Amino acid sequence: MEILGICSRYCCGLYAGKVLVIVQISYATRALKIFDRIDAKHEKAITLFNIAMRYKNAGELDEALKYYEKARELFLIIGDTSLAKVASNEIRDIHAENEKNKYS
């Protein structure tokens, strides 16, 4: 009986974590639409970056890469080279991780 309780708590924790990521991305996606309507480019770029981080932390590297690239592009358009560099570093890290996984 104790094993069942441990398994139940462990599995629920995993699912709860996944659900939380999905909810966070859902709200962030809604925010992107608002930022588009009001032409808030910096806020949109930050939100794209945050979505990318959520995907990366969830192990969804391909999705993370897409959002980091969009964020970097927008950071460059608005002239925020510091955050564009941070996004570039994340993109580099994902490519390195994908290469490592390719040969594992």
Secondary structure as GFF3:
##gff-version 3
##sequence-region A 1 104
A	DSSP	alpha_helix	2	37	.	.	.	ID=ss1
A	DSSP	alpha_helix	41	57	.	.	.	ID=ss2
A	DSSP	alpha_helix	61	78	.	.	.	ID=ss3
A	DSSP	alpha_helix	81	102	.	.	.	ID=ss4
###
